[in-house]
Structures are given as structure tokens and as C-alpha cells.
Amino acid sequence: MVKKILLFCDPGIDDSLAIMYALMDPEIELVGIVTSYGNVTKQQATANAAYLVELAGRKDIPIIPGASSPVQQEEVAFYPEIHGKEGIGPIRPPGNMEYQTYTFDTIRFIIERYRNELIIVDTGRSTTLATVFILFPDHIELVQSFYVMGGAFFVPGNVTALAEANFYGDPTSSNYVLKFAHNLTITPLNVTQFAIITSNLADEISRNKKNIYSFMMAPIFEYYYKFYQKTLPGIVGAPMHDLLTLIVVKNPKVVDYIYYDANVVEGFEARGQSYIDLRPTSKKGKTRIAINLNYEKFLSEFTKVMLPQ
């Protein structure tokens, strides 16, 4: 069955790869893209999403701008050293590109249209999705399930020693989503940091003439990989955090799970740290947390879509 996905994101290289994958996969119907601050500004994230959609000839997919900053209204840090100044490594959307955006209320109409077929995937900061929960609580109940890329359980963070970037960016909103989302799956760094694409695979994709994004695959990968070579010496490729989350939606067996209710620290020193209650007397929760990656299954799903025959 085709998965109908409303994607919340902040492209960003790995978000961009997730969009490309979704647009190329016949088993995924991307019914909307909600953009926000995170890896880049909301404005740049929106332009990047519009560019990727245009390349695929899919201007029918609504692009909906979301939040510009976290609820704390503090200065937002962006990461050009990871994703590039414009967010897709050295790739720049045309400066004269024209595109249409949709009002935030469009999210409500999308939920109404697809109802319990709709899957919401959030690969960015939680601010925009939390806002949807607050504005449209009755509509949220109509959504089939939620998938969130965020957190780090029993492993180091990537923005601090304790915290993963999405949960660190707006821990208050992340906590809100974790508390109220039903049928929730979290894909934390535990699995996403091992969803690695190698140089050889990136080169193979760049030579595939049936992949509409082949021309940008090599430069994007090289930019992303250089960062990880500096921060994780010895790594054999670049991890595609957000892409894995989409693949998990399609094939849940790509990862193994534990079931606990998760929380995010909002205090200063441990800000953004995700945790679960492992005490013997604590009750297990309903949230599905990915904990181990089956790399071969991930690679199979990725190449099946990104290397069309």
C-alpha cells in the first residue's frame, strides 16, 4: 500500500535526500512539505524544498512554510559547515525561481482529506509540528501515525555531548510532541548515525541517468562527508539521518525497537537530552523507539529507489 506522507523538514542535506527519495519512490505519496528553520532559515528551507519539487515536475505538492524560530524566541544557530550556506551543500536553487507557497491552514485540509491514511513525518525541529497539535487538536486525532527523527538514547549527542540537534533546537516543543503524539515512532541517533552512504554508492547514483537528481548527488555527498570526516574520524561514509526515517515508515523491519515513553530535558546544562525511565519498577510505554539498524535492509531499500533500472 502506498504511504501517504506529510513531511515536516528543514532542508538541509539529509532532509533534501529524504525529499528526493520520497519523490522517486512509487511506494510513497508525498502529499505536502512543511518547511521551517533548523539547518537553515525557514525562507531558505522553503526555497530548497520548492527547487527539489520543481526538478521532479511535482509543483502539485503543496509547500507550507512553518516556524521561523523555537518557542523560546532565542537566537537560532544554523550549520553552514554541515549543510552549506544554502542548505544543499554547494548546490544553489536558481535565484530567480518562482514558486507558490500555501497557508498554514492547508495542513488542516490535508489531514481532513487523507484522514487515517495520513502519516506525519518530522525530520526537523519540533516547533512547527507542536504548533499543529495546539491549533488543530481534533484533526491530530485523525492522523494514522507519527514518525520523528530526534534524540539519542544511550549514545552521545551530535550538537552537545548529550543532545541531538532536533531535540536540542526546541526541547519544549519536542516534549509536547512526544507527550501527545499517538502511534509514535522515534528514529534517534542510535540508528540514524549508522545509515551511511559511501562514496562509491554516491558515485554510482551520480552516473544513473534515470535518477532526476543524479547531477547533484556527488557534490552534495562530498560536502556532507567532509564534515563527518572531521568530526567522526574513520567514518566510511555520510549518515543520512532523515532519509532513514522515511525508509522506516515504508519498511519498519529496517530497525529494531524498544517501547518506552520518552522525554526531553529542557534545562540549560542538559538541554535537549532525550531519556527514558529504565528503573525496574517503571512501566513500559507505547512510543516505539528505534534502537538498532539492519544496515543491509536499509541499503537495499535505498538503492532500490535511488538506482532505478
Backbone hydrogen bonds, N-H to C=O, Kabsch-Sander energy under -0.5 kcal/mol:
donor,donor_aa,acceptor,acceptor_aa,energy
3,K,27,E,-2.7
4,K,2,V,-0.6
4,K,117,E,-0.6
5,I,3,K,-0.7
5,I,29,E,-2.5
6,L,119,I,-2.4
7,L,5,I,-0.6
7,L,32,G,-2.3
8,F,6,L,-0.5
8,F,121,V,-3.3
9,C,34,V,-2.7
16,S,12,G,-2.3
17,L,13,I,-2.3
18,A,14,D,-1.7
19,I,15,D,-2.3
20,M,16,S,-2.7
21,Y,17,L,-2.6
22,A,18,A,-2.4
23,L,19,I,-2.4
24,M,20,M,-1.5
25,D,21,Y,-1.6
28,I,25,D,-1.7
29,E,3,K,-3.3
30,L,28,I,-0.6
31,V,5,I,-2.2
31,V,29,E,-0.9
32,G,5,I,-0.8
33,I,62,P,-2.4
34,V,7,L,-3.3
35,T,33,I,-0.6
35,T,64,I,-1.8
36,S,9,C,-1.3
37,Y,67,A,-1.9
38,G,40,V,-1.5
39,N,10,D,-0.6
45,A,41,T,-2.6
46,T,42,K,-2.4
47,A,43,Q,-2.0
48,N,44,Q,-2.6
49,A,45,A,-2.2
50,A,46,T,-2.3
51,Y,47,A,-2.2
52,L,48,N,-2.2
53,V,49,A,-2.2
54,E,50,A,-2.3
55,L,51,Y,-2.3
56,A,52,L,-1.2
57,G,54,E,-1.6
58,R,53,V,-2.6
61,I,58,R,-1.8
64,I,33,I,-3.1
64,I,62,P,-0.5
66,G,35,T,-3.4
73,Q,70,P,-1.9
79,Y,39,N,-1.5
82,I,79,Y,-1.5
83,H,79,Y,-2.5
84,G,80,P,-1.8
86,E,89,G,-0.5
88,I,91,I,-0.6
89,G,83,H,-3.3
91,I,88,I,-2.1
97,M,94,P,-1.6
102,Y,63,I,-2.5
106,T,103,T,-2.0
107,I,104,F,-1.7
108,R,105,D,-0.8
109,F,105,D,-1.3
110,I,106,T,-2.4
111,I,107,I,-2.2
112,E,108,R,-2.3
113,R,109,F,-2.2
114,Y,110,I,-2.2
115,R,111,I,-2.8
117,E,114,Y,-2.2
118,L,115,R,-2.2
119,I,4,K,-2.7
120,I,145,S,-2.3
121,V,6,L,-2.2
121,V,119,I,-0.5
122,D,147,Y,-3.1
123,T,8,F,-2.9
123,T,121,V,-0.5
125,R,37,Y,-0.6
126,S,166,N,-0.5
130,A,126,S,-2.6
131,T,127,T,-1.8
132,V,128,T,-1.7
133,F,129,L,-2.0
134,I,130,A,-1.9
135,L,131,T,-2.8
136,F,132,V,-2.8
140,I,136,F,-2.0
141,E,137,P,-0.9
142,L,139,H,-1.8
143,V,139,H,-0.5
143,V,140,I,-1.4
144,Q,115,R,-0.6
144,Q,118,L,-2.0
145,S,118,L,-1.0
146,F,183,N,-2.0
147,Y,120,I,-2.4
148,V,185,T,-2.7
149,M,122,D,-2.7
150,G,148,V,-0.7
150,G,187,T,-0.9
154,F,152,A,-0.6
157,G,161,A,-1.2
158,N,163,A,-1.1
159,V,163,A,-2.3
160,T,163,A,-1.5
164,E,272,G,-0.6
168,Y,164,E,-2.2
169,G,165,A,-2.2
170,D,166,N,-0.9
174,S,170,D,-2.2
175,N,171,P,-2.5
176,Y,172,T,-1.7
177,V,173,S,-2.3
178,L,174,S,-2.6
179,K,175,N,-1.9
180,F,176,Y,-1.9
181,A,177,V,-2.4
185,T,146,F,-2.2
186,I,288,R,-2.9
187,T,148,V,-2.6
189,L,151,G,-2.6
191,V,188,P,-1.7
192,T,188,P,-2.3
193,Q,189,L,-1.7
194,F,191,V,-1.3
195,A,192,T,-1.3
196,I,194,F,-2.0
197,I,238,A,-2.4
199,S,236,V,-0.5
202,A,198,T,-2.3
203,D,199,S,-2.5
204,E,200,N,-2.1
205,I,201,L,-2.3
206,S,202,A,-2.1
207,R,203,D,-1.0
207,R,204,E,-0.5
208,N,205,I,-1.5
209,K,207,R,-0.8
211,N,208,N,-1.4
212,I,210,K,-0.7
214,S,211,N,-1.9
216,M,213,Y,-1.6
217,M,213,Y,-0.8
217,M,214,S,-0.7
218,A,214,S,-0.7
220,I,216,M,-2.0
221,F,217,M,-2.6
222,E,218,A,-2.7
223,Y,219,P,-1.9
224,Y,220,I,-2.3
225,Y,221,F,-3.3
226,K,222,E,-2.0
227,F,223,Y,-1.2
228,Y,224,Y,-1.6
229,Q,225,Y,-2.4
230,K,226,K,-1.2
230,K,227,F,-0.5
231,T,227,F,-1.9
232,L,228,Y,-2.9
235,I,232,L,-2.1
238,A,197,I,-2.4
240,M,195,A,-2.9
241,H,239,P,-0.9
244,L,240,M,-2.0
245,T,241,H,-1.1
246,L,242,D,-1.3
247,I,243,L,-1.9
248,V,244,L,-2.5
249,V,245,T,-1.4
250,K,246,L,-1.5
251,N,247,I,-3.0
254,V,251,N,-1.9
255,V,252,P,-1.3
256,D,292,N,-2.4
258,I,289,I,-2.0
260,Y,258,I,-0.6
260,Y,287,T,-1.5
263,N,275,Y,-2.2
265,V,273,Q,-2.8
271,R,268,F,-1.1
272,G,265,V,-2.9
273,Q,270,A,-2.3
275,Y,263,N,-2.3
277,D,261,D,-0.5
278,L,276,I,-0.9
282,S,279,R,-2.0
285,G,259,Y,-0.6
288,R,184,L,-2.7
289,I,258,I,-3.0
289,I,287,T,-0.6
290,A,186,I,-2.9
290,A,288,R,-0.6
291,I,256,D,-3.1
292,N,256,D,-1.1
294,N,254,V,-3.3
295,Y,293,L,-1.0
298,F,294,N,-2.1
299,L,295,Y,-2.9
300,S,296,E,-2.2
301,E,297,K,-2.2
302,F,298,F,-2.4
303,T,299,L,-2.7
304,K,300,S,-1.8
305,V,301,E,-1.0
305,V,302,F,-0.5
306,M,302,F,-2.8
307,L,303,T,-1.8
